[in-house]
Amino acid sequence: MRTSRFLIVFLLMLGLTGISVLIGSRQAYNGDLTRIGALPDNLFRASKADVAIPASSQINSPIETADVIVVGDSFSVALQWQSVLVEKGVKVHTTHWATLEHLNVSPQTWLRNNKAKPDATLVLQIVERSIESQTRFLDGVVTSQTTFRHPQAGRTKPQMPGANNENAAPAAERESTAPDTHAQASGNTAQGNPQKALQAPHATQNINNRMSTGARLIFNEFRLAKNADFVSQYPGAPGGTRVSQFPDGCRYFTNVQCGKLLTLAADEKSKRYDAEYRDKLMELGARMAAKDLRKIVWLIVPNKTSIYKLPPDNAQALGFHNPEMGPNLFAEFVLNREKPKDLYLPDDTHLSNEGSRLMGKIASAFLPGSTK
């Protein structure tokens, strides 16, 4: 009798211990792709130390004094690539697309309302996966602000990185520095809070970095060991992370599992930058120039998927790209994806600091200060 009771208690304790391990285990995630896919970050975190960008180079100047004004997404709001310009003495002001979407205005109207210098260069930075939605937004606000209303219009007013109030009068704006470029690991994400969404690079699919992942994490470790391609999605996180076998991956990445590539699964179905969108952007640029003569530079950032999983056929990638629009980051990134390694972070959809600095050097040839 005692033996059976002891066995029952032992089995119950063993079961509870197993459940606590499976359900309660937690892991800190550095990358959005490991976070979205509930994958072990220690296998996909870059082993090479990233370059440091000094805070003194990540300055967001007041809009009315800026030589370059950037409207961008998570590839710009941390002020990483812009640091190359700041170090050349160029004053740069950056805001998120959400600012214009909230106000439902064209870039030209926003610049005029904020008293931007007439000779300031406007940079419109768009990540490839957002090319369709941003083109549609621009077409709407440039055509008629009275007949188009963006779905984001009227939501909580977003704020610039480091600024007290992005949409305040210019006199209220102060020179500011970028947030911690790794603040994405602190759980400041886009989910339900547009102010936090502007604090650091992130994919819009990001969810809180600290979470219970036990059973799913253990299951994914088993799947990784089988060397099979699969898509993993943490419950509640849209899209999912695709894990692909990547035989040459160690030429490009420094993480432990460099033979496996993490990409955003949704990228495979999203619109890609092509000749059709080149023509749409050029037409939009011409319409904006008719209202405002300032120079416009388009900065189209490739999806990680486009550079590693679905790369252009050769180093002359995207021959349809018009150099009058701005740099061809697709071709440049294909040429430079081995040097530096970790151009894109192995566990993330975003560029490393070193990759961002490379983007800044490429972009600087099209911007003020290129001859300094």
C-alpha angles and dihedrals in degrees: 000000000000090000093054092047091049090049092050092049091046092051092047092051091046091050093048090048091052092048092049090051094048098042103028103044112115135192134193111233126208098181131059092223095055088044095050093044099039090235127156104269093200089069095050105033113111112258093202116085111247120233115265120238111207116233088234088067094050098072124149106205123205110275095238092059099039123120091195125033117196125199106187150131135246091316089065111028095079088059093229103134091036089062088080089062094043090055088057091055096258115144110226130189119193132191135171124252086242089073093062092039091053092050091038092222137133119251090251094054091047092050092048093048091051094047097242116182111268091230095049113120115238117219116196107196118191129173111227096245089060096047093106098048096042092047090050091049093049092046090053099048095040092050099045131338090198097058100040128063120180116225089240094053114122098017123128109312108256123224132220120248107273096359127111096221124003095196098043121116112285091251089063094053118100133195107265142180130234122264122252104298089220094051087112087079091062095068097258097142142150095259106119097330118082091182093059089043090068096053100085144352113295142145112248088241092064118129131188111307096219111065144133106268103155108129095030093047092050090046091051092050087056091049091049090053090055091061093228129142114246145152117238123194127183109224109269095017111110121222105016133219121278117218111203131180106251110185095183094041096114088066088064108028138043101205122117093252094044090146088071125066124212117206136159107268092213091062090074090064101034122097114275126216107264142148091285092059091042088059092045092051093046090050091049090048091053091050092049091047089055088063098035125022096206118123116265122205119191115213108191110185115205121235112250085241091061094054100044111015103030101019125174114267097253146357090276086069119176097009087182091069111114110224089208087072096056140274123341098233092175093063093039094050093048089053092048104036092106095044110069101028112218092035083158115029111259093229097037144059091230137082122263118244087262091050091048091051089051089052089051092052091049093047094045091071087068096044139069114284096037091125095046 
